[in-house]
């Protein structure tokens, strides 16, 4: 498979990433000096550490979904979830 064929295959499938995806330049990804690394991130991924055992299901679900969806989408998801429970 040559480069062109590989690119055509990649274009057939959309790339889906969460909002907290961090893009790292390929050349600097393996550098020993961390100051050279250029990381672009919307915010730190703190969802796992922010969810506590004492949180209600609604709060925990809201914290988890926050990294993936907008506030309006989260409200819709929570309303649909409450309808089914």
Biopython code that builds the backbone (N, CA, C, O; Angstrom):
import numpy as np
from Bio.PDB.StructureBuilder import StructureBuilder

atoms = [
    (1, "UNK", "N", (0.863, -1.173, 0.000)),
    (1, "UNK", "CA", (0.000, 0.000, 0.000)),
    (1, "UNK", "C", (0.906, 1.231, 0.000)),
    (1, "UNK", "O", (1.766, 1.380, 0.867)),
    (2, "UNK", "N", (0.705, 2.096, -0.967)),
    (2, "UNK", "CA", (1.523, 3.305, -1.032)),
    (2, "UNK", "C", (0.884, 4.431, -0.217)),
    (2, "UNK", "O", (-0.225, 4.283, 0.297)),
    (3, "UNK", "N", (1.585, 5.545, -0.105)),
    (3, "UNK", "CA", (1.131, 6.683, 0.711)),
    (3, "UNK", "C", (-0.219, 7.216, 0.241)),
    (3, "UNK", "O", (-1.091, 7.505, 1.061)),
    (4, "UNK", "N", (-0.394, 7.345, -1.066)),
    (4, "UNK", "CA", (-1.649, 7.868, -1.609)),
    (4, "UNK", "C", (-2.838, 6.987, -1.282)),
    (4, "UNK", "O", (-3.896, 7.479, -0.890)),
    (5, "UNK", "N", (-2.665, 5.688, -1.443)),
    (5, "UNK", "CA", (-3.743, 4.755, -1.137)),
    (5, "UNK", "C", (-4.083, 4.775, 0.349)),
    (5, "UNK", "O", (-5.252, 4.697, 0.728)),
    (6, "UNK", "N", (-3.055, 4.881, 1.186)),
    (6, "UNK", "CA", (-3.267, 4.958, 2.626)),
    (6, "UNK", "C", (-4.065, 6.210, 2.988)),
    (6, "UNK", "O", (-4.997, 6.141, 3.789)),
    (7, "UNK", "N", (-3.705, 7.353, 2.402)),
    (7, "UNK", "CA", (-4.429, 8.612, 2.665)),
    (7, "UNK", "C", (-5.890, 8.502, 2.229)),
    (7, "UNK", "O", (-6.785, 8.962, 2.937)),
    (8, "UNK", "N", (-6.135, 7.892, 1.065)),
    (8, "UNK", "CA", (-7.517, 7.732, 0.588)),
    (8, "UNK", "C", (-8.330, 6.864, 1.547)),
    (8, "UNK", "O", (-9.505, 7.137, 1.794)),
    (9, "UNK", "N", (-7.706, 5.823, 2.082)),
    (9, "UNK", "CA", (-8.401, 4.964, 3.042)),
    (9, "UNK", "C", (-8.726, 5.733, 4.323)),
    (9, "UNK", "O", (-9.814, 5.582, 4.879)),
    (10, "UNK", "N", (-7.790, 6.552, 4.788)),
    (10, "UNK", "CA", (-8.026, 7.344, 6.001)),
    (10, "UNK", "C", (-9.153, 8.343, 5.816)),
    (10, "UNK", "O", (-9.930, 8.574, 6.742)),
    (11, "UNK", "N", (-9.255, 8.937, 4.639)),
    (11, "UNK", "CA", (-10.282, 9.950, 4.381)),
    (11, "UNK", "C", (-11.686, 9.364, 4.388)),
    (11, "UNK", "O", (-12.657, 10.106, 4.540)),
    (12, "UNK", "N", (-11.816, 8.067, 4.231)),
    (12, "UNK", "CA", (-13.129, 7.426, 4.219)),
    (12, "UNK", "C", (-13.755, 7.341, 5.602)),
    (12, "UNK", "O", (-14.968, 7.168, 5.722)),
    (13, "UNK", "N", (-12.946, 7.460, 6.647)),
    (13, "UNK", "CA", (-13.444, 7.305, 8.011)),
    (13, "UNK", "C", (-13.221, 8.588, 8.801)),
    (13, "UNK", "O", (-12.096, 9.087, 8.853)),
    (14, "UNK", "N", (-14.271, 9.135, 9.420)),
    (14, "UNK", "CA", (-14.102, 10.369, 10.199)),
    (14, "UNK", "C", (-13.338, 10.109, 11.495)),
    (14, "UNK", "O", (-13.400, 9.021, 12.067)),
    (15, "UNK", "N", (-12.630, 11.116, 11.932)),
    (15, "UNK", "CA", (-11.886, 11.028, 13.184)),
    (15, "UNK", "C", (-12.757, 11.609, 14.287)),
    (15, "UNK", "O", (-13.210, 12.749, 14.182)),
    (16, "UNK", "N", (-12.994, 10.842, 15.340)),
    (16, "UNK", "CA", (-13.807, 11.300, 16.459)),
    (16, "UNK", "C", (-12.923, 11.302, 17.701)),
    (16, "UNK", "O", (-12.350, 10.281, 18.081)),
    (17, "UNK", "N", (-12.828, 12.467, 18.317)),
    (17, "UNK", "CA", (-12.011, 12.599, 19.524)),
    (17, "UNK", "C", (-12.803, 13.363, 20.568)),
    (17, "UNK", "O", (-13.677, 14.164, 20.235)),
    (18, "UNK", "N", (-12.493, 13.111, 21.832)),
    (18, "UNK", "CA", (-13.157, 13.863, 22.886)),
    (18, "UNK", "C", (-12.569, 15.270, 22.967)),
    (18, "UNK", "O", (-11.497, 15.537, 22.425)),
    (19, "UNK", "N", (-13.287, 16.172, 23.655)),
    (19, "UNK", "CA", (-12.864, 17.573, 23.728)),
    (19, "UNK", "C", (-11.518, 17.752, 24.403)),
    (19, "UNK", "O", (-10.852, 18.762, 24.176)),
    (20, "UNK", "N", (-11.104, 16.813, 25.217)),
    (20, "UNK", "CA", (-9.854, 16.952, 25.962)),
    (20, "UNK", "C", (-8.664, 16.366, 25.214)),
    (20, "UNK", "O", (-7.587, 16.215, 25.790)),
    (21, "UNK", "N", (-8.844, 16.032, 23.937)),
    (21, "UNK", "CA", (-7.764, 15.472, 23.136)),
    (21, "UNK", "C", (-6.603, 16.458, 23.084)),
    (21, "UNK", "O", (-6.804, 17.647, 22.836)),
    (22, "UNK", "N", (-5.408, 15.973, 23.313)),
    (22, "UNK", "CA", (-4.216, 16.822, 23.273)),
    (22, "UNK", "C", (-3.399, 16.466, 22.040)),
    (22, "UNK", "O", (-2.998, 15.316, 21.861)),
    (23, "UNK", "N", (-3.158, 17.453, 21.198)),
    (23, "UNK", "CA", (-2.369, 17.229, 19.994)),
    (23, "UNK", "C", (-0.905, 17.507, 20.303)),
    (23, "UNK", "O", (-0.566, 18.572, 20.819)),
    (24, "UNK", "N", (-0.052, 16.566, 19.992)),
    (24, "UNK", "CA", (1.375, 16.692, 20.258)),
    (24, "UNK", "C", (2.109, 16.602, 18.927)),
    (24, "UNK", "O", (1.814, 15.724, 18.116)),
    (25, "UNK", "N", (3.053, 17.493, 18.697)),
    (25, "UNK", "CA", (3.838, 17.425, 17.472)),
    (25, "UNK", "C", (4.619, 16.127, 17.448)),
    (25, "UNK", "O", (5.180, 15.717, 18.464)),
    (26, "UNK", "N", (4.661, 15.478, 16.299)),
    (26, "UNK", "CA", (5.288, 14.175, 16.200)),
    (26, "UNK", "C", (6.765, 14.222, 16.556)),
    (26, "UNK", "O", (7.238, 13.367, 17.305)),
    (27, "UNK", "N", (7.500, 15.190, 16.043)),
    (27, "UNK", "CA", (8.944, 15.235, 16.266)),
    (27, "UNK", "C", (9.301, 15.484, 17.723)),
    (27, "UNK", "O", (10.326, 14.992, 18.195)),
    (28, "UNK", "N", (8.492, 16.224, 18.433)),
    (28, "UNK", "CA", (8.826, 16.551, 19.815)),
    (28, "UNK", "C", (8.212, 15.572, 20.816)),
    (28, "UNK", "O", (8.434, 15.693, 22.021)),
    (29, "UNK", "N", (7.455, 14.620, 20.329)),
    (29, "UNK", "CA", (6.757, 13.721, 21.232)),
    (29, "UNK", "C", (7.728, 12.862, 22.042)),
    (29, "UNK", "O", (7.437, 12.509, 23.184)),
    (30, "UNK", "N", (8.862, 12.530, 21.466)),
    (30, "UNK", "CA", (9.797, 11.648, 22.145)),
    (30, "UNK", "C", (11.030, 12.373, 22.661)),
    (30, "UNK", "O", (12.002, 11.728, 23.054)),
    (31, "UNK", "N", (11.009, 13.695, 22.667)),
    (31, "UNK", "CA", (12.149, 14.460, 23.167)),
    (31, "UNK", "C", (12.345, 14.220, 24.653)),
    (31, "UNK", "O", (11.383, 14.011, 25.393)),
    (32, "UNK", "N", (13.589, 14.251, 25.077)),
    (32, "UNK", "CA", (13.907, 14.124, 26.505)),
    (32, "UNK", "C", (13.522, 15.393, 27.248)),
    (32, "UNK", "O", (13.073, 15.341, 28.393)),
    (33, "UNK", "N", (13.700, 16.533, 26.588)),
    (33, "UNK", "CA", (13.408, 17.825, 27.201)),
    (33, "UNK", "C", (11.920, 18.121, 27.050)),
    (33, "UNK", "O", (11.442, 18.364, 25.942)),
    (34, "UNK", "N", (11.187, 18.102, 28.163)),
    (34, "UNK", "CA", (9.741, 18.303, 28.114)),
    (34, "UNK", "C", (9.360, 19.732, 27.750)),
    (34, "UNK", "O", (8.233, 19.973, 27.320)),
    (35, "UNK", "N", (10.275, 20.682, 27.913)),
    (35, "UNK", "CA", (9.956, 22.070, 27.595)),
    (35, "UNK", "C", (9.790, 22.275, 26.093)),
    (35, "UNK", "O", (9.171, 23.253, 25.674)),
    (36, "UNK", "N", (10.330, 21.376, 25.275)),
    (36, "UNK", "CA", (10.212, 21.491, 23.827)),
    (36, "UNK", "C", (8.878, 20.967, 23.321)),
    (36, "UNK", "O", (8.474, 21.278, 22.201)),
    (37, "UNK", "N", (8.204, 20.189, 24.120)),
    (37, "UNK", "CA", (6.942, 19.595, 23.704)),
    (37, "UNK", "C", (5.873, 20.670, 23.570)),
    (37, "UNK", "O", (5.695, 21.499, 24.463)),
    (38, "UNK", "N", (5.164, 20.648, 22.448)),
    (38, "UNK", "CA", (4.085, 21.615, 22.246)),
    (38, "UNK", "C", (2.764, 20.875, 22.311)),
    (38, "UNK", "O", (2.366, 20.203, 21.359)),
    (39, "UNK", "N", (2.106, 21.002, 23.417)),
    (39, "UNK", "CA", (0.837, 20.319, 23.633)),
    (39, "UNK", "C", (-0.283, 21.348, 23.598)),
    (39, "UNK", "O", (-0.213, 22.377, 24.271)),
    (40, "UNK", "N", (-1.310, 21.069, 22.813)),
    (40, "UNK", "CA", (-2.476, 21.925, 22.747)),
    (40, "UNK", "C", (-3.646, 21.150, 23.320)),
    (40, "UNK", "O", (-4.050, 20.128, 22.765)),
    (41, "UNK", "N", (-4.189, 21.629, 24.423)),
    (41, "UNK", "CA", (-5.287, 20.934, 25.074)),
    (41, "UNK", "C", (-6.309, 21.954, 25.538)),
    (41, "UNK", "O", (-5.946, 23.061, 25.936)),
    (42, "UNK", "N", (-7.575, 21.594, 25.493)),
    (42, "UNK", "CA", (-8.616, 22.515, 25.937)),
    (42, "UNK", "C", (-8.597, 22.679, 27.446)),
    (42, "UNK", "O", (-8.745, 23.794, 27.945)),
    (43, "UNK", "N", (-8.423, 21.612, 28.168)),
    (43, "UNK", "CA", (-8.270, 21.663, 29.616)),
    (43, "UNK", "C", (-7.726, 20.327, 30.086)),
    (43, "UNK", "O", (-7.746, 19.348, 29.341)),
    (44, "UNK", "N", (-7.248, 20.283, 31.299)),
    (44, "UNK", "CA", (-6.689, 19.046, 31.837)),
    (44, "UNK", "C", (-7.793, 18.012, 32.023)),
    (44, "UNK", "O", (-8.923, 18.354, 32.371)),
    (45, "UNK", "N", (-7.463, 16.770, 31.794)),
    (45, "UNK", "CA", (-8.435, 15.692, 31.936)),
    (45, "UNK", "C", (-8.515, 15.285, 33.402)),
    (45, "UNK", "O", (-7.764, 14.422, 33.857)),
    (46, "UNK", "N", (-9.434, 15.916, 34.140)),
    (46, "UNK", "CA", (-9.553, 15.655, 35.570)),
    (46, "UNK", "C", (-10.850, 14.946, 35.913)),
    (46, "UNK", "O", (-11.223, 14.862, 37.083)),
    (47, "UNK", "N", (-11.543, 14.434, 34.898)),
    (47, "UNK", "CA", (-12.850, 13.839, 35.151)),
    (47, "UNK", "C", (-12.773, 12.631, 36.070)),
    (47, "UNK", "O", (-13.648, 12.458, 36.918)),
    (48, "UNK", "N", (-11.767, 11.800, 35.932)),
    (48, "UNK", "CA", (-11.681, 10.591, 36.743)),
    (48, "UNK", "C", (-11.440, 10.950, 38.197)),
    (48, "UNK", "O", (-12.060, 10.374, 39.091)),
    (49, "UNK", "N", (-10.546, 11.895, 38.442)),
    (49, "UNK", "CA", (-10.239, 12.262, 39.819)),
    (49, "UNK", "C", (-11.347, 13.103, 40.455)),
    (49, "UNK", "O", (-11.457, 13.146, 41.680)),
    (50, "UNK", "N", (-12.169, 13.772, 39.638)),
    (50, "UNK", "CA", (-13.203, 14.629, 40.209)),
    (50, "UNK", "C", (-14.457, 13.849, 40.612)),
    (50, "UNK", "O", (-15.253, 14.350, 41.406)),
    (51, "UNK", "N", (-14.651, 12.648, 40.090)),
    (51, "UNK", "CA", (-15.808, 11.835, 40.452)),
    (51, "UNK", "C", (-15.481, 11.073, 41.732)),
    (51, "UNK", "O", (-14.493, 10.344, 41.819)),
    (52, "UNK", "N", (-16.348, 11.270, 42.718)),
    (52, "UNK", "CA", (-16.136, 10.622, 44.022)),
    (52, "UNK", "C", (-17.182, 9.547, 44.249)),
    (52, "UNK", "O", (-18.239, 9.548, 43.617)),
    (53, "UNK", "N", (-16.885, 8.648, 45.139)),
    (53, "UNK", "CA", (-17.814, 7.580, 45.473)),
    (53, "UNK", "C", (-19.093, 8.125, 46.090)),
    (53, "UNK", "O", (-20.159, 7.525, 45.945)),
    (54, "UNK", "N", (-18.995, 9.254, 46.775)),
    (54, "UNK", "CA", (-20.152, 9.833, 47.453)),
    (54, "UNK", "C", (-21.043, 10.650, 46.515)),
    (54, "UNK", "O", (-22.122, 11.079, 46.925)),
    (55, "UNK", "N", (-20.620, 10.876, 45.267)),
    (55, "UNK", "CA", (-21.424, 11.641, 44.312)),
    (55, "UNK", "C", (-22.680, 10.868, 43.934)),
    (55, "UNK", "O", (-22.674, 9.640, 43.847)),
    (56, "UNK", "N", (-23.753, 11.611, 43.713)),
    (56, "UNK", "CA", (-24.972, 10.970, 43.228)),
    (56, "UNK", "C", (-24.743, 10.541, 41.780)),
    (56, "UNK", "O", (-23.793, 10.984, 41.134)),
    (57, "UNK", "N", (-25.618, 9.679, 41.282)),
    (57, "UNK", "CA", (-25.484, 9.205, 39.910)),
    (57, "UNK", "C", (-25.556, 10.376, 38.933)),
    (57, "UNK", "O", (-24.788, 10.436, 37.973)),
    (58, "UNK", "N", (-26.481, 11.304, 39.179)),
    (58, "UNK", "CA", (-26.633, 12.458, 38.289)),
    (58, "UNK", "C", (-25.370, 13.312, 38.278)),
    (58, "UNK", "O", (-24.922, 13.740, 37.214)),
    (59, "UNK", "N", (-24.787, 13.566, 39.460)),
    (59, "UNK", "CA", (-23.567, 14.378, 39.534)),
    (59, "UNK", "C", (-22.393, 13.682, 38.851)),
    (59, "UNK", "O", (-21.647, 14.307, 38.098)),
    (60, "UNK", "N", (-22.234, 12.391, 39.118)),
    (60, "UNK", "CA", (-21.130, 11.639, 38.521)),
    (60, "UNK", "C", (-21.268, 11.575, 37.003)),
    (60, "UNK", "O", (-20.288, 11.716, 36.272)),
    (61, "UNK", "N", (-22.498, 11.362, 36.542)),
    (61, "UNK", "CA", (-22.732, 11.311, 35.110)),
    (61, "UNK", "C", (-22.451, 12.667, 34.473)),
    (61, "UNK", "O", (-21.877, 12.738, 33.386)),
    (62, "UNK", "N", (-22.855, 13.741, 35.145)),
    (62, "UNK", "CA", (-22.589, 15.086, 34.639)),
    (62, "UNK", "C", (-21.101, 15.373, 34.542)),
    (62, "UNK", "O", (-20.641, 15.954, 33.559)),
    (63, "UNK", "N", (-20.349, 14.969, 35.553)),
    (63, "UNK", "CA", (-18.895, 15.181, 35.527)),
    (63, "UNK", "C", (-18.238, 14.380, 34.405)),
    (63, "UNK", "O", (-17.325, 14.864, 33.737)),
    (64, "UNK", "N", (-18.708, 13.159, 34.208)),
    (64, "UNK", "CA", (-18.140, 12.322, 33.154)),
    (64, "UNK", "C", (-18.464, 12.883, 31.775)),
    (64, "UNK", "O", (-17.588, 12.978, 30.915)),
    (65, "UNK", "N", (-19.727, 13.255, 31.566)),
    (65, "UNK", "CA", (-20.157, 13.737, 30.253)),
    (65, "UNK", "C", (-19.578, 15.104, 29.918)),
    (65, "UNK", "O", (-19.490, 15.466, 28.745)),
    (66, "UNK", "N", (-19.184, 15.866, 30.928)),
    (66, "UNK", "CA", (-18.655, 17.210, 30.719)),
    (66, "UNK", "C", (-17.449, 17.222, 29.782)),
    (66, "UNK", "O", (-17.261, 18.176, 29.027)),
    (67, "UNK", "N", (-16.646, 16.186, 29.824)),
    (67, "UNK", "CA", (-15.454, 16.126, 28.977)),
    (67, "UNK", "C", (-15.795, 15.833, 27.523)),
    (67, "UNK", "O", (-14.970, 16.058, 26.637)),
    (68, "UNK", "N", (-16.993, 15.335, 27.267)),
    (68, "UNK", "CA", (-17.334, 14.892, 25.923)),
    (68, "UNK", "C", (-18.417, 15.722, 25.234)),
    (68, "UNK", "O", (-18.466, 15.762, 24.004)),
    (69, "UNK", "N", (-19.288, 16.388, 26.002)),
    (69, "UNK", "CA", (-20.439, 17.059, 25.421)),
    (69, "UNK", "C", (-20.571, 18.486, 25.937)),
    (69, "UNK", "O", (-19.992, 18.851, 26.961)),
    (70, "UNK", "N", (-21.348, 19.288, 25.204)),
    (70, "UNK", "CA", (-21.633, 20.651, 25.652)),
    (70, "UNK", "C", (-22.674, 20.602, 26.773)),
    (70, "UNK", "O", (-23.281, 19.560, 27.021)),
    (71, "UNK", "N", (-22.872, 21.738, 27.447)),
    (71, "UNK", "CA", (-23.818, 21.794, 28.568)),
    (71, "UNK", "C", (-25.245, 21.472, 28.119)),
    (71, "UNK", "O", (-25.981, 20.783, 28.825)),
    (72, "UNK", "N", (-25.632, 21.971, 26.945)),
    (72, "UNK", "CA", (-26.977, 21.695, 26.434)),
    (72, "UNK", "C", (-27.163, 20.210, 26.142)),
    (72, "UNK", "O", (-28.209, 19.638, 26.446)),
    (73, "UNK", "N", (-26.147, 19.592, 25.552)),
    (73, "UNK", "CA", (-26.241, 18.169, 25.246)),
    (73, "UNK", "C", (-26.293, 17.333, 26.521)),
    (73, "UNK", "O", (-26.995, 16.324, 26.575)),
    (74, "UNK", "N", (-25.560, 17.748, 27.537)),
    (74, "UNK", "CA", (-25.571, 17.029, 28.813)),
    (74, "UNK", "C", (-26.962, 17.069, 29.425)),
    (74, "UNK", "O", (-27.448, 16.058, 29.933)),
    (75, "UNK", "N", (-27.607, 18.232, 29.381)),
    (75, "UNK", "CA", (-28.965, 18.348, 29.926)),
    (75, "UNK", "C", (-29.926, 17.422, 29.183)),
    (75, "UNK", "O", (-30.761, 16.770, 29.810)),
    (76, "UNK", "N", (-29.818, 17.358, 27.851)),
    (76, "UNK", "CA", (-30.676, 16.471, 27.065)),
    (76, "UNK", "C", (-30.442, 15.011, 27.439)),
    (76, "UNK", "O", (-31.390, 14.243, 27.607)),
    (77, "UNK", "N", (-29.176, 14.637, 27.569)),
    (77, "UNK", "CA", (-28.838, 13.254, 27.917)),
    (77, "UNK", "C", (-29.378, 12.906, 29.296)),
    (77, "UNK", "O", (-29.935, 11.826, 29.494)),
    (78, "UNK", "N", (-29.215, 13.824, 30.255)),
    (78, "UNK", "CA", (-29.699, 13.559, 31.612)),
    (78, "UNK", "C", (-31.220, 13.454, 31.642)),
    (78, "UNK", "O", (-31.764, 12.604, 32.346)),
    (79, "UNK", "N", (-31.919, 14.311, 30.884)),
    (79, "UNK", "CA", (-33.383, 14.228, 30.835)),
    (79, "UNK", "C", (-33.834, 12.892, 30.247)),
    (79, "UNK", "O", (-34.744, 12.254, 30.776)),
    (80, "UNK", "N", (-33.199, 12.471, 29.158)),
    (80, "UNK", "CA", (-33.544, 11.185, 28.548)),
    (80, "UNK", "C", (-33.245, 10.028, 29.496)),
    (80, "UNK", "O", (-34.009, 9.065, 29.570)),
    (81, "UNK", "N", (-32.146, 10.125, 30.212)),
    (81, "UNK", "CA", (-31.781, 9.078, 31.167)),
    (81, "UNK", "C", (-32.819, 8.992, 32.285)),
    (81, "UNK", "O", (-33.205, 7.897, 32.694)),
    (82, "UNK", "N", (-33.269, 10.149, 32.778)),
    (82, "UNK", "CA", (-34.260, 10.165, 33.857)),
    (82, "UNK", "C", (-35.615, 9.640, 33.389)),
    (82, "UNK", "O", (-36.354, 9.049, 34.177)),
    (83, "UNK", "N", (-35.950, 9.850, 32.112)),
    (83, "UNK", "CA", (-37.202, 9.321, 31.577)),
    (83, "UNK", "C", (-37.208, 7.796, 31.603)),
    (83, "UNK", "O", (-38.237, 7.173, 31.864)),
    (84, "UNK", "N", (-36.066, 7.213, 31.335)),
    (84, "UNK", "CA", (-35.967, 5.753, 31.233)),
    (84, "UNK", "C", (-35.811, 5.079, 32.586)),
    (84, "UNK", "O", (-35.987, 3.866, 32.691)),
    (85, "UNK", "N", (-35.482, 5.845, 33.629)),
    (85, "UNK", "CA", (-35.304, 5.227, 34.945)),
    (85, "UNK", "C", (-36.496, 5.450, 35.830)),
    (85, "UNK", "O", (-36.510, 4.995, 36.974)),
]
sb = StructureBuilder()
sb.init_structure("model")
sb.init_model(0)
sb.init_chain("A")
sb.init_seg("    ")
for serial, (resi, resn, name, xyz) in enumerate(atoms, 1):
    if name == "N":
        sb.init_residue(resn, " ", resi, " ")
    sb.init_atom(name, np.array(xyz, "f"), 0.0, 1.0, " ", f" {name:<3s}", serial, name[0])
structure = sb.get_structure()
